[in-house]
Amino acid sequence: MTDDIIDTWTKKEFLQVMSDAYKDAHGIRPRGIKYSEWSLAELKDEFLMLCSIAAENEQWDREH
């Protein structure tokens, strides 16, 4: 996923994918995280970080 695509996302669109992105990165659904209270910029930064973690985990899994 590129920044270009998510640069067009609305807050609603981020809110629709945050739980899945968190689960992909950490293996569990988020609890107690009120993404609806976050700004659009915070959601974008968190989404990119979660995607990065998930990619690193996938790479590690392939190598081990």
KEZAGU-855710 format. One record per atom (N, C-alpha, C): residue number from 1; atom name; x, y, z. Coordinates in steps of 0.05 Angstrom, whole numbers, plus 5000, padded with zeros to 4 digits. Layout:
(NUM; 'CA'; (X; Y; Z))
...
//
This chain:
(1; 'N'; (5017; 4976; 5000))
(1; 'CA'; (5000; 5000; 5000))
(1; 'C'; (5018; 5025; 5000))
(2; 'N'; (5011; 5044; 4985))
(2; 'CA'; (5027; 5067; 4983))
(2; 'C'; (5014; 5091; 4997))
(3; 'N'; (5030; 5110; 5005))
(3; 'CA'; (5020; 5134; 5017))
(3; 'C'; (5001; 5149; 4999))
(4; 'N'; (5005; 5147; 4973))
(4; 'CA'; (4987; 5161; 4954))
(4; 'C'; (4958; 5152; 4957))
(5; 'N'; (4954; 5126; 4960))
(5; 'CA'; (4927; 5116; 4963))
(5; 'C'; (4915; 5125; 4989))
(6; 'N'; (4929; 5122; 5011))
(6; 'CA'; (4917; 5129; 5037))
(6; 'C'; (4915; 5159; 5041))
(7; 'N'; (4930; 5174; 5026))
(7; 'CA'; (4928; 5203; 5028))
(7; 'C'; (4899; 5213; 5021))
(8; 'N'; (4885; 5196; 5006))
(8; 'CA'; (4858; 5204; 4998))
(8; 'C'; (4836; 5193; 5017))
(9; 'N'; (4845; 5177; 5036))
(9; 'CA'; (4826; 5164; 5055))
(9; 'C'; (4814; 5185; 5074))
(10; 'N'; (4789; 5181; 5081))
(10; 'CA'; (4776; 5197; 5102))
(10; 'C'; (4780; 5183; 5129))
(11; 'N'; (4773; 5197; 5150))
(11; 'CA'; (4775; 5185; 5177))
(11; 'C'; (4758; 5160; 5178))
(12; 'N'; (4734; 5161; 5166))
(12; 'CA'; (4716; 5138; 5166))
(12; 'C'; (4730; 5114; 5153))
(13; 'N'; (4744; 5118; 5132))
(13; 'CA'; (4758; 5096; 5118))
(13; 'C'; (4780; 5084; 5136))
(14; 'N'; (4795; 5101; 5149))
(14; 'CA'; (4815; 5091; 5168))
(14; 'C'; (4802; 5075; 5190))
(15; 'N'; (4781; 5085; 5201))
(15; 'CA'; (4767; 5072; 5223))
(15; 'C'; (4757; 5044; 5215))
(16; 'N'; (4751; 5040; 5190))
(16; 'CA'; (4741; 5015; 5180))
(16; 'C'; (4763; 4994; 5178))
(17; 'N'; (4788; 5002; 5177))
(17; 'CA'; (4810; 4982; 5174))
(17; 'C'; (4829; 4980; 5198))
(18; 'N'; (4826; 4998; 5218))
(18; 'CA'; (4846; 4998; 5239))
(18; 'C'; (4846; 4972; 5256))
(19; 'N'; (4824; 4961; 5261))
(19; 'CA'; (4823; 4936; 5277))
(19; 'C'; (4837; 4913; 5263))
(20; 'N'; (4832; 4911; 5237))
(20; 'CA'; (4846; 4890; 5221))
(20; 'C'; (4876; 4895; 5219))
(21; 'N'; (4883; 4920; 5215))
(21; 'CA'; (4912; 4926; 5214))
(21; 'C'; (4926; 4920; 5240))
(22; 'N'; (4913; 4927; 5262))
(22; 'CA'; (4924; 4921; 5288))
(22; 'C'; (4927; 4891; 5292))
(23; 'N'; (4907; 4876; 5284))
(23; 'CA'; (4908; 4847; 5287))
(23; 'C'; (4930; 4835; 5269))
(24; 'N'; (4933; 4845; 5245))
(24; 'CA'; (4955; 4836; 5228))
(24; 'C'; (4982; 4841; 5240))
(25; 'N'; (4985; 4863; 5254))
(25; 'CA'; (5011; 4870; 5266))
(25; 'C'; (5016; 4856; 5292))
(26; 'N'; (4995; 4852; 5309))
(26; 'CA'; (5000; 4842; 5336))
(26; 'C'; (4986; 4815; 5342))
(27; 'N'; (4970; 4805; 5324))
(27; 'CA'; (4958; 4779; 5327))
(27; 'C'; (4933; 4779; 5344))
(28; 'N'; (4925; 4801; 5354))
(28; 'CA'; (4900; 4804; 5370))
(28; 'C'; (4886; 4830; 5362))
(29; 'N'; (4861; 4831; 5368))
(29; 'CA'; (4845; 4855; 5363))
(29; 'C'; (4852; 4876; 5385))
(30; 'N'; (4852; 4901; 5377))
(30; 'CA'; (4858; 4922; 5397))
(30; 'C'; (4836; 4924; 5418))
(31; 'N'; (4844; 4929; 5442))
(31; 'CA'; (4824; 4934; 5464))
(31; 'C'; (4831; 4960; 5478))
(32; 'N'; (4811; 4976; 5482))
(32; 'CA'; (4815; 5001; 5497))
(32; 'C'; (4827; 5023; 5481))
(33; 'N'; (4830; 5019; 5455))
(33; 'CA'; (4841; 5040; 5438))
(33; 'C'; (4818; 5054; 5424))
(34; 'N'; (4814; 5079; 5430))
(34; 'CA'; (4792; 5094; 5419))
(34; 'C'; (4800; 5109; 5394))
(35; 'N'; (4803; 5094; 5372))
(35; 'CA'; (4811; 5106; 5347))
(35; 'C'; (4793; 5128; 5338))
(36; 'N'; (4767; 5126; 5345))
(36; 'CA'; (4748; 5147; 5337))
(36; 'C'; (4755; 5174; 5348))
(37; 'N'; (4771; 5175; 5369))
(37; 'CA'; (4779; 5201; 5381))
(37; 'C'; (4805; 5211; 5369))
(38; 'N'; (4818; 5196; 5352))
(38; 'CA'; (4843; 5204; 5340))
(38; 'C'; (4839; 5222; 5316))
(39; 'N'; (4858; 5239; 5311))
(39; 'CA'; (4857; 5256; 5287))
(39; 'C'; (4863; 5239; 5262))
(40; 'N'; (4857; 5250; 5240))
(40; 'CA'; (4863; 5237; 5214))
(40; 'C'; (4893; 5232; 5212))
(41; 'N'; (4909; 5251; 5219))
(41; 'CA'; (4938; 5248; 5217))
(41; 'C'; (4948; 5226; 5236))
(42; 'N'; (4937; 5225; 5260))
(42; 'CA'; (4945; 5204; 5279))
(42; 'C'; (4937; 5176; 5268))
(43; 'N'; (4914; 5174; 5257))
(43; 'CA'; (4905; 5149; 5245))
(43; 'C'; (4923; 5140; 5222))
(44; 'N'; (4930; 5159; 5205))
(44; 'CA'; (4948; 5152; 5183))
(44; 'C'; (4975; 5142; 5193))
(45; 'N'; (4986; 5156; 5212))
(45; 'CA'; (5012; 5148; 5223))
(45; 'C'; (5011; 5121; 5236))
(46; 'N'; (4990; 5116; 5251))
(46; 'CA'; (4986; 5090; 5265))
(46; 'C'; (4983; 5068; 5244))
(47; 'N'; (4967; 5073; 5224))
(47; 'CA'; (4962; 5053; 5203))
(47; 'C'; (4988; 5046; 5189))
(48; 'N'; (5004; 5066; 5182))
(48; 'CA'; (5029; 5060; 5169))
(48; 'C'; (5048; 5044; 5187))
(49; 'N'; (5048; 5051; 5212))
(49; 'CA'; (5065; 5036; 5231))
(49; 'C'; (5056; 5007; 5234))
(50; 'N'; (5029; 5003; 5236))
(50; 'CA'; (5019; 4976; 5238))
(50; 'C'; (5025; 4960; 5213))
(51; 'N'; (5023; 4972; 5189))
(51; 'CA'; (5030; 4958; 5164))
(51; 'C'; (5059; 4951; 5164))
(52; 'N'; (5076; 4968; 5174))
(52; 'CA'; (5105; 4963; 5175))
(52; 'C'; (5111; 4939; 5193))
(53; 'N'; (5098; 4939; 5217))
(53; 'CA'; (5102; 4917; 5236))
(53; 'C'; (5092; 4891; 5223))
(54; 'N'; (5069; 4891; 5211))
(54; 'CA'; (5058; 4867; 5198))
(54; 'C'; (5077; 4857; 5176))
(55; 'N'; (5089; 4875; 5161))
(55; 'CA'; (5107; 4867; 5139))
(55; 'C'; (5133; 4855; 5152))
(56; 'N'; (5143; 4867; 5173))
(56; 'CA'; (5166; 4856; 5187))
(56; 'C'; (5161; 4828; 5198))
(57; 'N'; (5137; 4825; 5209))
(57; 'CA'; (5129; 4798; 5220))
(57; 'C'; (5128; 4777; 5198))
(58; 'N'; (5116; 4785; 5175))
(58; 'CA'; (5115; 4766; 5153))
(58; 'C'; (5142; 4759; 5143))
(59; 'N'; (5160; 4778; 5141))
(59; 'CA'; (5188; 4773; 5132))
(59; 'C'; (5201; 4754; 5152))
(60; 'N'; (5198; 4758; 5178))
(60; 'CA'; (5210; 4741; 5198))
(60; 'C'; (5199; 4713; 5195))
(61; 'N'; (5173; 4710; 5192))
(61; 'CA'; (5161; 4684; 5189))
(61; 'C'; (5172; 4669; 5165))
(62; 'N'; (5177; 4683; 5143))
(62; 'CA'; (5188; 4670; 5119))
(62; 'C'; (5216; 4661; 5123))
(63; 'N'; (5231; 4675; 5140))
(63; 'CA'; (5259; 4669; 5144))
(63; 'C'; (5264; 4648; 5166))
(64; 'N'; (5243; 4643; 5183))
(64; 'CA'; (5247; 4624; 5205))
(64; 'C'; (5228; 4602; 5205))
//
